[in-house]
């Protein structure tokens, strides 16, 4: 077992095939945060995996940033692998991420090359490339440095928090490394059971996060907010009249995401 790395991962209505994929982390300490009222999830993980893990849960969905920050506070190892249940990454790739981080004292994150299932691995001469941003779906972190600057902004819920984190890393003059000898596959948006309710929550919080990100970066415009409200009301009524269910639910989730942002502003 690698005593330098702890895997931190948040689950939300995760299907059984994604639970089984956690076996890829059997060589590491694993911390899991479950965000649903599924009381059987801990037993499902025990039955379907061989990993050693600590389990935390919330009866309600508190959001990815809060759950991730909680897990990070429990990490005692030098490195932490932030990942998701729909990520596939092997032991060698994780070790190559670790080697890259160890090679630079000013580095905080190391991320893999993301591949499609049929794409061949490409070996490059460089051990790593310095990037201004990484795909935050899977990255190895220097735990101490991450705790010093802070992980995700908890004003976000599900999306956009990674964009603000990357900006904070750059402002602190820390380095993010993309490692060409580390590979991962992200099946994308399949870490939760796919249904209308889950998609609705995703769309709502994507729109909410978009405006929070604009506000925190001083790019917020009333005109944009007003235009999107009017557009989504119009298209909601239009799509509802023809019962285009997926489309009018998307319009409704956008409107509720905007309303959530307005409530957030008043609370601030």
C-alpha positions as CSV (number, residue, x, y, z in Angstrom):
1,X,0.0,0.0,0.0
2,X,1.2,3.5,-0.9
3,X,1.4,5.3,2.4
4,X,1.9,8.7,0.8
5,X,-1.4,9.0,-1.0
6,X,-5.0,9.2,0.2
7,X,-7.8,9.0,-2.4
8,X,-10.8,11.3,-1.7
9,X,-14.0,10.7,-3.6
10,X,-17.6,11.9,-3.3
11,X,-20.6,9.8,-4.2
12,X,-24.1,10.7,-5.1
13,X,-26.6,8.1,-6.2
14,X,-23.7,6.2,-7.8
15,X,-24.6,3.1,-9.9
16,X,-23.2,-0.3,-9.0
17,X,-20.7,-0.5,-11.9
18,X,-19.1,2.7,-10.7
19,X,-18.9,1.3,-7.2
20,X,-17.0,-1.7,-8.5
21,X,-14.5,0.6,-10.3
22,X,-13.3,1.8,-6.9
23,X,-11.2,-1.4,-6.8
24,X,-8.6,0.4,-8.8
25,X,-7.7,2.2,-5.6
26,X,-7.0,-0.9,-3.5
27,X,-3.3,0.1,-3.1
28,X,-4.3,3.4,-1.3
29,X,-6.2,4.8,1.6
30,X,-9.6,5.8,0.5
31,X,-12.0,8.4,2.1
32,X,-15.5,8.4,0.8
33,X,-18.3,10.9,1.3
34,X,-21.8,9.8,0.4
35,X,-24.4,12.5,-0.3
36,X,-27.7,10.7,-0.2
37,X,-30.1,9.0,2.1
38,X,-29.1,5.5,0.8
39,X,-28.4,3.7,4.1
40,X,-27.1,0.6,2.2
41,X,-24.3,2.3,0.3
42,X,-21.6,1.5,2.8
43,X,-22.5,-2.2,2.7
44,X,-22.6,-2.0,-1.1
45,X,-19.1,-0.7,-1.2
46,X,-17.9,-3.5,1.2
47,X,-19.6,-6.2,-0.8
48,X,-18.4,-5.0,-4.3
49,X,-14.9,-3.8,-3.5
50,X,-11.7,-5.0,-1.8
51,X,-10.6,-1.5,-0.8
52,X,-10.0,-0.3,2.7
53,X,-12.0,2.9,3.3
54,X,-13.4,5.3,5.8
55,X,-16.9,6.3,5.1
56,X,-18.7,9.6,5.8
57,X,-22.2,10.6,4.7
58,X,-24.8,13.3,4.7
59,X,-28.6,12.6,4.5
60,X,-28.8,15.6,2.1
61,X,-26.7,16.7,-0.8
62,X,-24.4,19.4,0.6
63,X,-22.6,19.9,-2.7
64,X,-19.2,18.8,-4.0
65,X,-17.1,21.7,-2.6
66,X,-18.3,21.1,1.0
67,X,-17.9,17.4,0.8
68,X,-14.5,17.6,-0.8
69,X,-13.3,20.2,1.8
70,X,-14.5,17.9,4.5
71,X,-12.6,14.9,3.1
72,X,-9.4,17.0,2.6
73,X,-9.5,18.0,6.3
74,X,-9.3,14.3,7.2
75,X,-6.2,13.6,4.9
76,X,-3.0,13.0,6.8
77,X,-0.8,11.9,3.9
78,X,1.6,14.0,1.9
79,X,-0.6,13.6,-1.3
80,X,-4.3,13.3,-1.9
81,X,-5.8,12.1,-5.2
82,X,-9.0,14.0,-5.9
83,X,-11.1,11.9,-8.2
84,X,-14.6,10.9,-9.2
85,X,-16.4,7.5,-9.5
86,X,-16.6,7.6,-13.3
87,X,-12.8,8.0,-13.6
88,X,-10.6,5.1,-14.7
89,X,-6.9,5.4,-13.8
90,X,-4.3,2.7,-13.1
91,X,-1.7,2.4,-10.4
92,X,1.2,3.3,-12.7
93,X,-0.4,6.5,-13.8
94,X,-1.0,7.5,-10.2
95,X,2.6,6.8,-9.4
96,X,3.8,8.9,-12.4
97,X,1.7,11.8,-11.1
98,X,3.4,11.4,-7.7
99,X,6.9,11.4,-9.3
100,X,6.1,14.6,-11.2
101,X,4.9,16.4,-8.0
102,X,8.0,15.3,-6.1
103,X,10.2,16.7,-8.9
104,X,9.1,20.3,-8.4
105,X,8.9,22.0,-5.0
106,X,6.6,24.7,-6.3
107,X,4.0,22.3,-7.7
108,X,0.6,21.7,-6.1
109,X,-1.4,19.6,-8.7
110,X,-0.5,16.9,-11.2
111,X,-3.0,15.7,-13.7
112,X,-3.2,12.9,-16.2
113,X,-3.8,12.9,-20.0
114,X,-7.5,12.1,-20.5
115,X,-8.1,9.6,-23.2
116,X,-11.1,8.3,-25.1
117,X,-11.5,4.5,-24.8
118,X,-10.2,3.8,-28.3
119,X,-7.4,6.3,-28.4
120,X,-3.9,5.1,-28.1
121,X,-1.5,6.3,-25.4
122,X,1.0,8.8,-26.7
123,X,4.5,8.9,-25.0
124,X,6.1,12.2,-25.0
125,X,9.7,13.1,-24.1
126,X,8.8,15.7,-21.4
127,X,8.1,14.4,-17.9
128,X,5.5,17.1,-17.5
129,X,4.1,20.3,-18.9
130,X,3.3,23.4,-16.8
131,X,-0.3,24.5,-17.3
132,X,-2.5,27.4,-16.2
133,X,-5.4,25.0,-15.6
134,X,-6.0,21.2,-15.4
135,X,-9.0,19.0,-15.7
136,X,-10.0,18.8,-12.0
137,X,-12.0,15.6,-12.5
138,X,-8.8,13.7,-11.4
139,X,-5.6,15.2,-10.0
140,X,-3.0,14.4,-7.5
141,X,-2.6,17.2,-4.9
142,X,0.1,18.3,-2.5
143,X,-2.0,18.1,0.6
144,X,-0.2,20.7,2.7
145,X,-0.1,23.3,0.0
146,X,-3.7,22.7,-0.9
147,X,-4.8,23.2,2.8
148,X,-2.7,26.4,3.0
149,X,-4.4,28.1,0.0
150,X,-7.8,26.4,0.6
151,X,-9.6,23.9,-1.7
152,X,-13.0,24.6,-3.2
153,X,-15.0,27.7,-2.6
154,X,-18.2,26.5,-0.7
155,X,-20.4,29.2,-2.3
156,X,-20.5,26.9,-5.3
157,X,-22.4,23.6,-5.3
158,X,-21.4,21.4,-8.2
159,X,-19.9,23.3,-11.1
160,X,-17.4,26.2,-11.6
161,X,-15.6,25.8,-8.3
162,X,-12.6,24.2,-10.1
163,X,-12.2,27.3,-12.4
164,X,-11.9,29.6,-9.3
165,X,-9.5,27.1,-7.7
166,X,-7.2,27.2,-10.7
167,X,-7.2,31.0,-10.7
168,X,-6.3,31.0,-7.0
169,X,-3.4,28.6,-7.7
170,X,-2.0,30.9,-10.4
171,X,-2.3,33.9,-8.1
172,X,-0.2,32.0,-5.5
173,X,2.4,31.3,-8.1
174,X,2.1,27.5,-7.7
175,X,2.6,25.2,-10.6
176,X,0.1,22.7,-12.1
177,X,1.6,19.8,-14.0
178,X,0.1,17.8,-16.9
179,X,1.9,14.5,-16.9
180,X,2.1,12.7,-20.3
181,X,2.9,9.3,-18.7
182,X,-0.3,9.3,-16.7
183,X,-3.5,8.4,-18.3
184,X,-7.2,8.5,-17.3
185,X,-10.6,7.8,-18.9
186,X,-13.5,9.9,-17.9
187,X,-16.9,8.5,-18.9
188,X,-18.4,11.9,-18.3
189,X,-21.6,12.6,-16.4
190,X,-22.2,8.9,-15.6
191,X,-21.1,8.9,-11.9
192,X,-24.7,9.2,-10.8
193,X,-27.8,7.4,-11.9
194,X,-29.1,9.2,-15.0
195,X,-32.6,10.5,-14.6
196,X,-34.6,13.7,-14.9
197,X,-34.2,14.7,-11.3
198,X,-30.4,14.3,-11.3
199,X,-30.1,16.2,-14.6
200,X,-32.4,18.9,-13.3
201,X,-30.1,19.4,-10.3
202,X,-27.0,19.5,-12.5
203,X,-28.4,22.1,-14.9
204,X,-29.8,24.2,-12.0
205,X,-26.4,24.3,-10.3
206,X,-24.4,24.8,-13.5
207,X,-26.4,28.0,-14.1
208,X,-26.1,29.1,-10.5
209,X,-22.4,28.5,-10.5
210,X,-22.0,30.4,-13.8
211,X,-23.3,33.6,-12.2
212,X,-21.5,33.1,-8.9
213,X,-18.3,32.7,-10.9
214,X,-19.0,35.9,-12.8
215,X,-19.7,37.8,-9.6
216,X,-16.5,36.6,-7.9
217,X,-14.5,37.6,-11.0
218,X,-16.2,41.0,-11.2
219,X,-17.7,40.1,-14.6
220,X,-21.3,40.0,-13.4
221,X,-23.7,42.0,-15.6
222,X,-27.4,42.8,-14.8
223,X,-28.1,42.8,-18.6
224,X,-27.0,39.2,-18.9
225,X,-29.1,38.1,-15.9
226,X,-32.2,39.9,-17.3
227,X,-31.7,38.6,-20.8
228,X,-31.4,35.0,-19.6
229,X,-34.5,35.3,-17.4
230,X,-36.6,36.5,-20.3
231,X,-35.2,34.0,-22.7
232,X,-35.8,31.0,-20.4
233,X,-39.3,32.2,-19.6
234,X,-40.1,32.5,-23.3
235,X,-38.6,29.1,-24.3
236,X,-40.1,27.4,-21.2
237,X,-43.6,28.5,-22.3
238,X,-42.9,27.6,-25.9
239,X,-41.5,24.1,-25.1
240,X,-44.2,23.4,-22.5
241,X,-46.9,24.2,-25.0
242,X,-45.5,21.5,-27.3
243,X,-44.6,19.3,-24.4
244,X,-40.9,19.1,-25.2
245,X,-40.2,17.7,-21.7
246,X,-36.4,17.7,-21.7
247,X,-36.2,21.2,-23.1
248,X,-38.8,22.9,-20.9
249,X,-37.3,21.2,-17.8
250,X,-33.9,22.6,-18.9
251,X,-35.4,26.1,-19.1
252,X,-37.1,25.7,-15.7
253,X,-33.8,24.5,-14.1
254,X,-32.0,27.5,-15.6
255,X,-34.6,29.8,-14.1
256,X,-34.3,28.2,-10.7
257,X,-30.5,28.4,-10.9
258,X,-30.8,32.1,-11.6
259,X,-33.3,32.5,-8.7
260,X,-30.9,30.6,-6.4
261,X,-28.1,33.1,-7.4
262,X,-30.4,36.0,-6.6
263,X,-31.1,34.6,-3.2
264,X,-27.4,34.0,-2.7
265,X,-26.7,37.7,-3.5
266,X,-29.3,38.9,-1.0
267,X,-27.9,36.7,1.7
268,X,-24.4,38.1,1.0
